[in-house]
Amino acid sequence: MLLVGIYFTVPAVSREVNQVYGLLIAEDRNALERWVAGFGLWGPVLILALMIGQVLLSAVPMVWILLISVLAYGPLWGGLLGVFGAMLASWLGYFLARALGPVVVDRFVSAPLRRKVEAAVERYGAWAVLALRLSPLIPSDGVSFVAGLVKLSALKFSLATLGGIVPITLGVAWLGEDLGRL
């Protein structure tokens, strides 16, 4: 609600959001690349920061940020940047839950979702994380938080998360390579 309020009360924010939205729907890859290039070396840092911040704010779906990355930097570099950012964001949720326990998980994950993901991860381990990452119905941030809470090892979590992120990134990269296809 705070972000919506900011959008409607801060003209500079609404102008920027509208510009990005316009770039995404205009099917003008060059305009989007110029917009991101305007950030210089800070462009990739901005994308990583958006991905990490998305875990805590859940304001924008991560797949949109991944799409911007692919459109701005191309399928290969944008995809690699997206995978790296998604892994950083996933680790943030995982390690926050490991360090702070149920207090942080309850703040970011609803009780019914937490119970479902806990049951799946406790029963199937890393395979559940992989399957849940691929599901469009389960928020991936919730999976990260709950996996950290149930003490799935960091290595298994990382491999399962990577296994779920890569196919999604390949799909977004394939779609983003041709704006007409997208």
C-alpha positions in Angstrom: 0.0 0.0 0.0 2.9 2.3 0.8 4.4 1.8 -2.7 1.0 2.5 -4.3 0.7 5.7 -2.2 4.2 6.8 -3.2 3.3 6.2 -6.9 0.3 8.5 -6.7 1.8 11.2 -4.5 5.4 11.5 -5.8 5.4 12.7 -9.4 9.0 11.7 -10.1 8.2 8.1 -9.0 5.1 7.8 -11.1 6.9 9.4 -14.1 9.7 6.8 -13.9 7.3 3.9 -13.4 5.2 5.0 -16.4 8.4 5.4 -18.5 9.5 1.9 -17.7 6.1 0.5 -18.4 5.9 2.4 -21.7 9.3 1.0 -22.7 8.2 -2.5 -21.9 5.0 -2.3 -24.0 6.4 -0.2 -26.8 8.4 -3.2 -28.3 11.3 -0.9 -28.8 14.3 -2.8 -27.5 16.7 0.0 -28.5 14.8 2.5 -26.3 14.9 0.1 -23.3 18.7 -0.5 -23.9 19.3 3.3 -24.0 17.3 3.7 -20.8 19.3 1.1 -18.9 22.5 2.3 -20.5 21.8 5.7 -18.9 22.5 4.1 -15.6 26.0 3.2 -16.8 27.9 0.7 -14.6 25.1 1.1 -12.1 22.6 -0.6 -14.4 23.5 -4.2 -13.4 23.8 -3.1 -9.8 20.3 -1.6 -10.0 18.9 -4.8 -11.4 20.5 -6.8 -8.6 19.3 -4.4 -6.0 15.7 -4.6 -7.4 15.9 -8.4 -7.2 17.2 -8.4 -3.7 14.8 -5.7 -2.6 11.9 -7.6 -4.2 12.3 -10.3 -1.6 11.6 -7.9 1.2 9.0 -5.7 -0.5 7.4 -8.0 -3.0 6.4 -5.0 -4.9 7.3 -6.3 -8.4 7.4 -9.9 -9.5 11.0 -11.0 -10.0 10.2 -12.3 -13.4 9.5 -8.7 -14.5 12.9 -7.6 -13.3 14.4 -10.7 -15.0 12.6 -9.6 -18.2 14.1 -6.1 -17.9 17.5 -7.6 -17.5 17.1 -9.8 -20.6 15.7 -7.0 -22.7 18.4 -4.5 -21.6 21.5 -6.8 -21.7 20.4 -9.5 -24.2 19.5 -13.1 -23.6 23.0 -14.3 -22.5 24.3 -11.4 -20.3 20.8 -10.4 -19.1 20.0 -14.0 -18.3 23.2 -14.6 -16.4 22.6 -11.3 -14.5 19.1 -12.5 -13.8 20.2 -15.9 -12.5 22.8 -14.3 -10.3 20.3 -11.8 -8.9 17.7 -14.5 -8.3 20.2 -16.6 -6.5 21.2 -13.6 -4.3 17.6 -12.9 -3.5 16.9 -16.5 -2.7 19.9 -16.7 -0.4 18.7 -13.6 1.4 15.4 -15.2 2.2 17.0 -18.5 3.1 19.7 -17.1 5.4 17.3 -14.6 7.1 15.1 -17.5 8.0 18.0 -19.5 9.2 19.3 -16.7 11.4 16.1 -15.2 12.7 13.7 -18.2 12.6 9.9 -18.1 12.5 9.7 -14.4 13.4 11.0 -13.5 9.9 9.2 -16.2 8.1 5.8 -15.3 9.6 6.4 -11.7 8.5 6.9 -12.6 4.8 4.9 -15.9 4.4 1.3 -16.6 5.1 0.5 -19.4 7.6 -1.3 -21.6 5.0 1.5 -21.3 2.5 4.1 -21.9 5.2 2.4 -25.1 6.2 2.2 -26.4 2.7 5.8 -25.6 1.8 7.1 -26.9 5.1 5.3 -30.2 4.6 6.6 -30.5 1.0 10.2 -29.6 1.9 10.3 -31.8 5.0 8.9 -34.8 3.0 10.8 -34.3 -0.3 13.7 -32.1 0.6 15.5 -30.3 -2.3 13.2 -31.9 -4.8 10.3 -30.0 -3.3 12.3 -26.7 -3.6 13.0 -27.5 -7.3 9.3 -28.3 -8.0 8.0 -25.3 -6.1 10.4 -22.9 -7.9 8.9 -24.1 -11.2 5.4 -23.6 -10.0 3.7 -20.3 -11.0 1.3 -20.7 -8.1 3.8 -20.6 -5.3 5.8 -17.4 -4.5 9.5 -18.3 -4.8 10.3 -16.0 -1.9 8.1 -18.0 0.4 10.0 -21.1 -0.7 13.3 -19.5 0.2 12.1 -18.4 3.7 10.5 -21.7 4.5 13.5 -23.8 3.3 15.7 -21.8 5.6 13.4 -22.4 8.5 13.2 -26.2 8.0 17.0 -26.4 7.9 17.4 -27.8 4.4 21.2 -27.6 3.9 22.4 -24.5 2.1 24.0 -26.7 -0.7 20.9 -28.6 -1.4 18.8 -25.4 -1.3 21.2 -23.7 -3.7 21.3 -26.5 -6.2 17.5 -26.9 -6.2 17.0 -23.2 -6.5 19.4 -23.0 -9.4 17.7 -25.9 -11.0 14.4 -24.0 -10.8 15.7 -20.6 -11.8 17.6 -21.7 -14.9 14.6 -23.0 -16.9 12.6 -19.9 -16.1 15.5 -17.7 -17.1 15.9 -19.6 -20.4 12.2 -19.1 -21.1 12.3 -15.4 -20.3 15.5 -15.1 -22.4 13.9 -16.9 -25.3 10.8 -14.7 -25.1 12.8 -11.5 -24.6 15.0 -12.2 -27.6 12.1 -11.2 -29.9 9.8 -8.5 -28.6 7.1 -9.7 -31.1 7.2 -13.2 -29.5 7.1 -11.6 -26.1 
